[in-house]
């Protein structure tokens, strides 16, 4: 079966391509290389023994999207990762985010809408919950007003998909991720942020390797065990495997509704200081950091209730924080030597 993975050379996308190929799916990657590297294809091939088909397309180009689906008329499903994802940048440049994240989604769904049946998995985010009133966060938790244009594009994306499934042959699964970290155990692929990292773990590893002077910890006066923000950090390999299980569910027609929603996390929250300690344990070195003022838009804590994914999808995380941090550190050391 042919599966299209948009943004398939990015962090989560590339790990998902690996897991799909390991399960004998034929993968076609779409990526415009705006936030990824063509060399990732080589890493995927080294791990799986097979290079996926690759099309360099900007999904904001409607004609290019139409031409792609004419060329590959027999695809069985699409996993849609391609999107801009930096919260801060989205505040500074909202129109870029609305164009890239909404238009590309609409153009893909228009093509899938022409098919007798179609399967679609959407890369969503726990940002749709905002600051939830109760922990852990379940899929039934109410959606809060978005705290950034990025978060809003995920909410709007979910609403668009919901509307389309009501009136078409589209079957869809929305996967709401918590905080993906780590790298593949082969050390052939991992996270490659361009410029200053927007996420905690790459900033930690870049500080550990000397690329950054020190880590800024935004606030230590939150109502958590040590005063720092708490998040649910999930190993990217566990996350990638969930996408394969979700796609198998759609192509095997074992989904019980045309639209299904699952949280993907570990079910456990870790504070910023706990992540720093995990890095120090993995690296055997002290990490330079300083406590600074709170950052606007940060929620106090967010971690997943994973019961639905565990029971309905039959998916559970296998890897913990220590393993994820160790793999991220190993990957950081490798890419700095190149």
C-alpha positions, -999 to 999 in steps of 0.1 A, spaced: 0 0 0 12 35 -9 12 60 19 20 97 14 39 114 42 40 152 39 69 168 57 84 134 57 120 146 60 112 165 92 117 153 128 86 133 134 79 127 97 112 109 91 108 86 121 73 78 109 86 70 74 111 45 90 83 28 109 60 26 79 87 11 58 95 -14 85 58 -25 83 62 -29 45 42 2 34 54 19 3 61 55 12 61 86 -9 76 117 9 65 152 1 87 179 15 97 214 3 130 213 23 122 247 40 129 232 74 146 199 66 175 184 48 176 161 17 203 140 35 176 126 58 166 104 29 200 87 32 195 81 70 161 65 63 177 42 37 205 32 61 180 22 87 154 4 65 174 -7 35 150 12 12 149 48 1 113 62 -1 101 79 -32 106 117 -28 88 147 -44 100 182 -36 67 201 -36 55 233 -18 20 223 -7 9 260 -10 10 255 -47 -24 241 -56 -15 231 -91 15 211 -78 -8 193 -53 -32 184 -81 -4 172 -103 9 150 -75 -24 132 -69 -28 127 -107 7 111 -108 0 89 -77 -36 81 -82 -34 48 -62 -24 61 -28 -41 44 2 -36 72 27 -20 105 37 -2 113 69 0 151 71 29 166 90 39 195 68 33 227 87 52 256 103 54 249 140 72 276 160 49 294 185 69 326 187 74 329 150 36 324 145 30 354 167 54 375 147 42 363 113 6 350 115 -1 352 78 27 329 70 13 303 94 -23 306 81 -12 303 45 12 274 51 -8 254 76 -44 260 63 -40 263 26 -19 232 22 -44 212 43 -73 224 22 -56 216 -11 -48 180 0 -83 174 13 -97 187 -20 -78 160 -39 -87 132 -14 -124 144 -16 -123 133 -53 -115 97 -44 -141 70 -37 -125 66 -3 -96 81 15 -76 78 47 -61 108 64 -40 112 96 -35 147 109 -6 158 130 -23 179 157 -11 191 191 -19 193 228 -18 231 223 -55 228 213 -63 223 250 -46 255 262 -42 255 300 -65 226 309 -83 229 343 -76 192 352 -47 168 347 -42 145 330 -57 158 298 -83 135 281 -96 137 246 -129 149 260 -112 179 277 -127 211 263 -108 230 236 -96 264 249 -91 296 229 -57 293 211 -28 311 227 -9 316 194 -16 316 156 2 283 155 -22 267 180 -51 283 161 -40 267 129 -42 233 146 -77 240 160 -89 253 126 -73 223 109 -92 199 132 -124 218 125 -119 216 87 -112 179 88 -143 173 110 -165 192 86 -151 173 55 -156 138 71 -193 146 76 -200 150 39 -173 129 21 -157 94 19 -128 106 41 -119 86 72 -96 106 95 -77 103 127 -65 134 146 -34 127 167 -28 152 194 9 150 204 24 162 236 62 169 235 82 147 211 119 143 219 148 120 212 163 104 181 163 70 164 185 44 182 205 39 150 217 75 154 210 79 116 181 104 120 171 129 147 159 165 153 177 191 132 164 225 142 174 254 120 187 284 139 180 288 176 159 258 189 123 266 199 120 235 221 136 226 254 156 194 246 174 206 215 184 238 234 197 216 263 218 194 240 231 224 221 241 240 254 257 207 265 278 206 234 289 242 238 269 258 209 248 278 234 262 296 265 234 286 289 198 275 291 171 299 302 146 283 325 114 305 322 101 308 358 105 288 389 74 300 407 47 278 391 24 256 412 44 225 404 67 202 425 98 223 419 83 255 405 91 249 368 67 241 340 57 204 335 53 187 302 47 152 288 79 142 269 73 113 245 101 95 226 97 102 189 100 65 180 70 57 202 52 86 186 61 74 150 48 38 158 14 53 168 10 67 133 16 33 117 -10 17 141 -35 45 133 -30 41 95 -34 3 98 -66 10 116 -79 31 87 -68 9 58 -81 -22 76 -114 -4 83 -114 -12 120 -121 24 129 -155 28 146 -162 64 135 -153 84 104 -133 108 127 -114 96 157 -92 116 181 -63 102 202 -38 119 226 -3 107 222 19 110 253 34 90 281 8 99 307 35 113 330 46 149 334 83 160 338 94 194 350 121 215 333 145 208 361 138 171 359 147 171 322 179 190 330 187 163 356 180 136 331 205 153 307 231 156 333 227 119 341 230 109 304 259 132 296 279 130 329 282 168 329 266 198 346 244 219 324 248 257 327 213 273 332 197 303 348 162 311 361 146 340 342 111 355 342 81 336 330 75 335 293 42 347 279 20 319 266 35 291 287 9 268 304 18 256 339 15 219 332 2 196 304 3 158 304 -18 132 287 -45 108 298 -34 80 274 -62 55 283 -80 59 249 -48 54 228 -38 24 250 -71 7 249 -86 15 215 -54 17 194 -36 -9 215 -6 15 216 16 22 246 49 40 250 79 17 254 107 43 261 111 67 290 126 101 296 161 88 303 162 68 271 149 98 250 174 123 265 203 98 260 194 93 224 190 131 218 224 137 234 240 109 212 225 125 181 237 160 190 272 148 195 271 131 161 259 160 141 284 184 157 313 161 145 302 162 109 
